[in-house]
Amino acid sequence: MTNQLGKMERPEAQPFRKVRKLYLVPLVYAFEGAPADYIEIYNRYWEGVRSSLESLEAGAGEVKRVYHEVVYASGEEGLKMVENMSPKACELVKSRLERGAVLEGFEDEEGLAEYMDWQRCLSIGFMSNKVAAKISESYFEAVKRRFEHLARRLNESLGQEEAGLLFISEDHKVQFPADVEVFYVAPPALDEIHRWKRDRSGQKPVEQDEGKRE
């Protein structure tokens, strides 16, 4: 079951203290050259995430495990990876680590590399339909293995009655364990970001350079 958080100040989360739960935060990035109106929404989004997480932890339990997509290392090495990708998420991660939470290595390094390589192959385009079909098949197999690994990793590491915090893209395909209660953290600014992108969908892509995120 997934609960959406963002429309209320403090959820009725007390009944969830005795179960495994996951606070899922959709990853939102800034980008090089982002206009001021986007940055304003972006900052409000992450402030909303911070506030929502504090309410969740007060009701359902403090975060004990932290997970972030693309991060395959734990501890300080993993934290540096988070900081390079999303400084805003890193601030939230650091505050939980200071309270005793653990940053878990989430991805399989080799599986992630394979997934990203096939993704790059798809982006170049092909003259041969046969080659395109083979590359597509390999890519989707890598995607399936990756998300299966993430679900397995979470299931193995998240203890009974613990709360986990997950930062992941909205279009993820992870099938969470049936006994994990998922809270989807969705501050109102997330809808504003979606509208902002839709309004500019006919213009030059705004996230073409995600190698330089803020």
BELWO-V858235 format. One record per pair of residues at least 12 apart in sequence whose C-alpha atoms are under 6 Angstrom apart, sorted by the first residue. I is the first residue (numbers start at 0). GAP is how many residues later the second one is. If there is no record, write none. Layout:
i = [I,I]
gap = [GAP,GAP]
This chain:
i = [0,1,1,2,2,3,3,4,4,4,5,5,9,12,12,13,13,15,16,16,17,18,19,19,19,19,20,20,20,20,21,21,21,21,22,22,23,23,23,23,24,24,24,25,25,25,25,26,26,26,29,29,30,44,47,62,62,63,63,63,64,64,64,65,65,65,65,66,66,66,67,67,68,69,70,70,71,71,71,71,71,72,73,73,73,74,114,117,146,150,150]
gap = [180,180,181,180,181,179,180,179,180,181,180,181,45,46,47,45,46,44,43,44,143,142,140,141,142,160,142,159,160,161,141,142,143,160,142,160,142,159,160,161,141,142,160,141,142,143,144,140,141,142,183,184,182,144,139,100,101,37,99,100,36,37,99,37,38,98,99,37,39,99,98,99,99,37,35,36,33,34,35,36,37,32,29,30,31,28,27,21,27,23,25]
